[in-house]
Amino acid sequence: MALRKKFRSLLPKSKQRSSQEDEDISQHLEPVYKYKVIASIEQIYFSDDSFDSSKYELEKLSAEWDPDKVDEKRDTLRRQLQSVSKKVSDLVLENHSAYVKELQRVMELKKSLQTANVICANGRRQLSQAKTDFTVASLSILAKHRKRLQLISLMRSLHTIKTLQRTDIRLREMMEEEDYPGAIQLCLECQKAASTFKHFTCISELNSKLQDTLEMIEEQLDHALCKTCSNFDTHHYDKVQTAYRLLGKTQTAMDQLHMHFTSAIHNTAFTMVLGYIELCSGNEGINFQKMPYRDLCGNVTVEMYIPCLVDLCKALWEVMKSYHKTIEWHEKFDPATQPVNASETGRVRANVEANLNRMYIKKKLEHGLTRIWQDVQQKVKTYLLGTDLAYFKFDDFLNVLNLINRLMEIGEEFCGSKSEGLQDSIRQQSANYFKNYHRARMDELRMFLENEAWELCPVRSSFSILNLQEFKSLKKSAIQVDVTKEETNSPLDSPKHQNQELGYFVKYGTHGNPFEVQIEEEEGEDVMAANGYESDDAIQDDENDNEDDSDDSDVPEELKLEYVDEQTGEQPTNKFTTRSRKKSDKPYTKSPPPIVTNTTLNVLRFFGKYMQMMRVLKSIAFDVTICMSQLFDYYLFAVYSFFVSNSNDNSTRVLGSRLTTSLKRIQDNLIQQTAIPGMPSPTTPEDKIKLPYPHLSPVVDMTDLNRLFGLSERIVATESLLFLAQQFQFLQPHLEAMIPASKKPFLQQFYSQTIMVASELRTPVYRSVATKAIDFEDMIQMMANVKWDIKEIMSQHSAYVDWLLEELQVFDLRVQDVARRVPLPQPVYYILWEHIIRLCNWTFVEGFATAKKCSNEGRALMQLDFQQFLMKLEKLTDIRPIPDREYVETYIKAFYLAEDDMEQWIRDHREYSSKQLTNLVLSGVGSLFQKKSRQKLVQVIEEIDKLRR
């Protein structure tokens, strides 16, 4: 309607048309047209009611009015007004029924409100009447009853206050009786009651007094807790823990307990050492009580050192035993592990809290094991390092070691600790004992090696280190291990098992002290006992029974012993070799007796003494192991320097990478560097042992061809080294059992890099014999004189083949001669023949490469010569397959290759030297190729040679 009024205001009355005109206009307003007219209305007409449409249209007119345009504009506005009016009218008619219905509902609501107003007025009137008639009298009765109840409550409170005033005397009586749980229970109940009546003035003073009493109880409780550290009593500790549980401070009690144990260890150690110092001190002017514990330990005299150490260990044992019993109490009697009688919700909550406390206490006690042992270990370590033990008697020093070893065993049982601190301290004290001894043994070994003639020292075929006197204790320990295995198969409830399972804390848990027991020395430690080969006769009888063709009636008596006295200078015949030759035509023996020398036996004795020291001086067991490895290293290096490095046949080229690394390590760590003239001599640190470069004894002849350049000495030296390595390998589990677990990788590395590679020394040692046993240069010269460009196929092989076979036969005879003097192990025999066959095959290829010209018939002669060699060789030796056989055959077959296949063959066979390949191209099959092809092949060979470099 407002929009309609706005349009009407635009038309002046003087110019308004008649209603008839409006009707004419409206007739033209069709529905679609009407919508278009309404859509053409400007948006500003739909603004708020303050909009002045007349002013708006007038402002749009220009200064000069055009009547026609004004009239046209007026018609437009009139049509828009008609359209809007029609639309409004339609909307009103459309919503008229809803309007009527809503108006009816409003009238009904009005009637309902009037009825509610009447009801509310009546209710208020009736409530006012009830208030006047009943409430005043009833409330007066209730007020008097309430006052009566308050007076009764007050009387009860006064009785309770009177009782609280009398509890102080009872609390003091309970504290004197050490009834800590009862006193705390009573005090807590009084505090709870006092908090209930805190609104009374007289209670505030009582509450403060009760708090002071509770603090006093906690102090006495802490003092009682401290007493359990040195003398644990189950009943006393149970009362203390119950009291702390009532206070809700079980975790705090555990923290305090560990602090008391730490203080007990410190005070016990300090008091014990101080007592001995004051006992033996003649200077009263020194106040020892103010000295630090470290300085105090340095004032203990030598005479009082061991008694003080014993008493110190005893006192510290009591502290550790108390802690161990504390753990046992919490595992068996801790009430936190018992079920709780409460409601379901309360039981769940109590169980949760109990589990949390139990977990905390368990972790705290487990952690405390290591902490307490560390404190004990530190006190004993400080005491050990306070005095220099270098001047102690051996028995006294051994007694100290036994005490410390026993203490470390207790520590391992206590918390599983390996006692690194104590081991370090005892290692420092005992290292000097062993350092000088090892230096003397190394010098003695060098003297033995440089004077060793490498003669065989005959021993029994069953000989091992267990037959030596120095390893008697090891043999007994092996017997004990077997007995232990038998006992392991026995029932678990047998007395043997029960005795083995008893630890220190079980044996001495109730009475006694482990440091009061004197450990008896084992017989195995008596290294100076008589000859320990009593069982040799039985072994000899077994051998006689097993060998049907042998008769020992004519054998000298000295051969029935382990070995002949080296001072006699005799070289007895080895009966094992003699018997072996009766049974087999081969010079080698598959199961030779142990090949050892006097030096080997001395080194084995050193090993036995060193292991005895390891058993006594467990703290330096790893250092002793290193020294044992140095003995073996020097023996290995000496054999290498005598029979490999001093030879001029390039035998060092066949050394394996592992053996080369080991030899370099030995030379860097154990061999003194040779001083260069004009340069300062190299210095060796005091803590390291370095020996001069070993020199072979002049009595050993390494130049005699008939003796194969000292082959027997080489066999004795090398095989004795391998026997030494075998015995060292037998000791591995015993050494691993003695050294710390953290040091086992070193021992394993030593075994893998040195012991296990010692057998690789066979190859260069025996290769030196093979390279010089036959003059291969003569053979190459003989092959160079052979004409390979013959025109006929030969049925007879060349003369150089017969010469080579004769040389091999002579070599075999010389090997057999050596086998009569010393046992020849099968691996040695095979290594000798393998190397000499490889050298022969290499010489074949080298000789074929000297051919200036070669025909097809010449190639056939090459095959004939090599086949003749193989046929005769197979009769000389049983080594199969023939080494490097394909090396020669492949080279001969290359003479038949076509020009297109030659380049690929050269690239695939780089095992041949450049000289051999070049001769094959220029003088062999390549002589039939074109010049460009030969040049190309030569370039390929040169490229391969550069890659090799």
VENMO-V402762 format. One record per residue. OMEGA is omega in whole degrees, -180 to 180 (999 if undefined). Layout:
BEGIN
[[OMEGA] [OMEGA]]
END
This chain:
BEGIN
[[180] [178] [179] [179] [-180] [179] [-178] [-178] [-179] [-174] [176] [-176] [-177] [-175] [178] [179] [-178] [178] [178] [179] [179] [179] [178] [-178] [-177] [179] [179] [-176] [173] [-177] [-179] [180] [-180] [-180] [179] [180] [180] [-180] [-180] [179] [-180] [-174] [-176] [179] [179] [179] [-175] [-175] [-179] [-179] [-180] [-176] [-179] [179] [-178] [-178] [179] [-180] [-179] [-180] [179] [-178] [179] [-175] [175] [-175] [-179] [-180] [179] [-180] [178] [178] [-180] [179] [179] [-180] [-180] [179] [179] [179] [179] [-179] [180] [-179] [180] [-180] [-180] [-179] [179] [-179] [-180] [-180] [-178] [-175] [-177] [-178] [178] [179] [-178] [-180] [-179] [179] [178] [179] [178] [-180] [178] [177] [180] [180] [179] [179] [178] [179] [179] [180] [-180] [-179] [180] [180] [178] [180] [179] [-179] [-179] [177] [178] [179] [180] [178] [-178] [-172] [-168] [-166] [-173] [-178] [-178] [-178] [178] [177] [180] [180] [180] [178] [178] [179] [179] [179] [178] [179] [177] [178] [179] [179] [177] [179] [180] [176] [179] [179] [179] [178] [179] [-179] [-177] [-176] [-177] [-179] [-180] [178] [-180] [178] [180] [178] [178] [178] [-177] [174] [-175] [179] [179] [-180] [-180] [179] [179] [-179] [179] [177] [178] [178] [178] [177] [-180] [178] [178] [-178] [-177] [179] [175] [-178] [-178] [-177] [-177] [178] [179] [179] [178] [179] [178] [178] [177] [179] [179] [177] [177] [178] [180] [178] [178] [177] [177] [177] [177] [177] [-179] [-178] [-177] [-176] [-178] [-180] [-175] [176] [-174] [-178] [180] [-178] [178] [178] [-179] [-179] [177] [179] [179] [178] [176] [177] [-176] [-176] [179] [178] [177] [178] [180] [177] [179] [-179] [180] [175] [179] [178] [178] [178] [-180] [179] [-179] [-177] [180] [-180] [-178] [-178] [-178] [-180] [180] [180] [179] [180] [179] [180] [-176] [-178] [177] [-179] [-178] [-178] [-179] [178] [-177] [-176] [-180] [179] [171] [-177] [-180] [179] [180] [180] [179] [-179] [177] [-179] [-179] [-179] [-177] [-173] [-176] [176] [178] [179] [179] [-180] [177] [179] [178] [-178] [179] [175] [180] [178] [-180] [179] [178] [179] [178] [178] [176] [178] [179] [180] [-179] [177] [-173] [-168] [-178] [-180] [179] [179] [-179] [179] [-177] [177] [-179] [176] [-176] [-180] [180] [180] [179] [-180] [180] [179] [178] [179] [179] [179] [179] [178] [-179] [178] [179] [-179] [-180] [180] [-180] [180] [178] [178] [-180] [177] [-180] [-178] [-179] [179] [177] [178] [178] [-179] [-179] [179] [-180] [179] [178] [179] [-179] [-177] [-179] [-178] [178] [-177] [-176] [-176] [177] [171] [-177] [179] [178] [179] [177] [178] [177] [180] [179] [178] [-179] [177] [178] [178] [179] [175] [176] [179] [178] [176] [-176] [-175] [-180] [-177] [175] [174] [-180] [-180] [178] [179] [178] [-178] [-179] [176] [179] [-178] [-174] [-178] [-179] [179] [-173] [-175] [-179] [179] [-179] [179] [178] [-180] [178] [176] [178] [178] [178] [179] [178] [-177] [-178] [177] [-178] [178] [180] [173] [-177] [174] [-172] [177] [179] [-180] [179] [-175] [173] [-178] [179] [177] [180] [-178] [-177] [-179] [-179] [-180] [178] [178] [179] [178] [177] [177] [179] [177] [178] [178] [179] [178] [178] [180] [178] [179] [179] [-180] [-176] [-179] [179] [-180] [-180] [179] [-178] [179] [-179] [-176] [-179] [177] [-179] [-175] [174] [-179] [-175] [-178] [-177] [-180] [179] [-179] [-177] [-178] [173] [-177] [177] [-179] [180] [179] [-180] [179] [-178] [-180] [177] [-175] [-179] [180] [-179] [-178] [-174] [-177] [-177] [-175] [-177] [-178] [178] [177] [179] [179] [179] [-180] [179] [179] [-176] [-177] [-174] [-173] [-174] [178] [-176] [-177] [-179] [180] [178] [-175] [-177] [179] [178] [176] [-180] [178] [-179] [179] [-175] [-178] [180] [180] [-179] [177] [-177] [177] [-180] [-175] [-180] [-180] [-180] [180] [180] [-179] [177] [-174] [-174] [177] [-179] [-179] [-176] [177] [-179] [-180] [-178] [175] [178] [178] [-177] [174] [177] [178] [178] [180] [178] [178] [177] [177] [175] [179] [-179] [179] [179] [-180] [173] [177] [179] [179] [-180] [-177] [-177] [-178] [179] [-179] [-180] [177] [177] [177] [177] [180] [175] [178] [178] [175] [179] [-180] [-178] [176] [179] [-178] [179] [178] [178] [-177] [-179] [-167] [179] [-172] [-179] [179] [-177] [-176] [178] [179] [180] [-179] [-177] [177] [176] [-179] [180] [179] [178] [179] [-180] [180] [177] [178] [179] [-179] [-180] [-172] [-169] [-175] [178] [177] [-180] [-179] [178] [-180] [-179] [180] [178] [-179] [-180] [180] [180] [177] [-177] [-176] [179] [179] [175] [-176] [177] [178] [-177] [-180] [-178] [180] [-179] [180] [180] [-179] [-178] [-175] [-175] [179] [-178] [178] [179] [171] [176] [-178] [-180] [178] [177] [-180] [-179] [-178] [-176] [-177] [174] [175] [179] [176] [177] [177] [179] [179] [176] [178] [176] [-179] [-174] [-180] [179] [178] [179] [179] [-176] [-176] [178] [-179] [-179] [-179] [-179] [177] [178] [-179] [178] [178] [179] [180] [-177] [-174] [-178] [-177] [-176] [-179] [-180] [180] [179] [179] [177] [-174] [-179] [-179] [-177] [176] [178] [178] [-177] [-177] [-177] [-178] [-180] [178] [-177] [177] [176] [-180] [178] [179] [178] [179] [179] [-180] [179] [177] [-178] [-180] [-179] [-177] [-179] [177] [-176] [176] [179] [179] [-176] [-175] [-177] [179] [178] [178] [-179] [180] [176] [178] [179] [177] [176] [178] [180] [178] [179] [176] [178] [178] [177] [-179] [177] [-179] [-180] [176] [-180] [180] [-179] [178] [179] [179] [-179] [179] [179] [-179] [179] [-178] [-178] [176] [177] [178] [177] [-180] [177] [-180] [175] [-179] [180] [178] [176] [-179] [179] [-178] [179] [178] [-177] [177] [177] [178] [177] [177] [177] [177] [176] [180] [180] [180] [-176] [178] [175] [179] [-179] [-177] [179] [-178] [-179] [177] [-179] [-174] [179] [179] [-179] [-8] [179] [-178] [174] [177] [179] [180] [-179] [-177] [179] [180] [179] [-180] [180] [178] [-178] [-176] [176] [-177] [-178] [-176] [-172] [-177] [180] [179] [180] [-179] [-178] [-175] [-180] [178] [179] [-179] [179] [179] [-179] [179] [-179] [179] [178] [-178] [-173] [-174] [-177] [-178] [-178] [179] [178] [-179] [174] [-175] [180] [179] [179] [179] [179] [180] [177] [177] [177] [179] [179] [177] [179] [179] [177] [179] [178] [-179] [999]]
END
